Amino acid sequence: MNAWLPLTFLTLLAAGTAMAGRAGAQGGPQLAHMVFFELNDASEEAAAELVAACEKYLSGHDGTVYFSAGARAKELDREVNDVAFDVALHVVFESKAAHDAYQSAPRHLTFIEENRAGWKSVRVFDSYLAAATE
């Protein structure tokens, strides 16, 4: 019976982690920060350069739960698809406080300074994530 104890512990640990869902480390909700860039130069090369800059300057900040950046999937052009962007940035923070710290972080400010000239428009969508329900 004791042989099952480690397996039971790991199962409970995994379930607890999954049940924590979208609650931040500080007990509040996680904050999703989604940014959509429309570029002056909408070429694949320009989009790839901005994605690389996102990865260089915007990944790995304290309090980041999830990070990704990528070019728009141009083949997806259904009537409901918003196609007014070239690059999307997705960052989920463990809390609003982590998001707020990111906003004034030197790497974030450097990213803006080095890349803003290439942006035709920027749209930011911030939202709190509801706790996972199962």
Summary of the structure (lengths in Angstrom):
residues: 134
radius of gyration: 18.6
end to end distance: 29.6
largest distance: 65.5
contacts: 358
relative contact order: 0.26
helix: 40%
strand: 27%
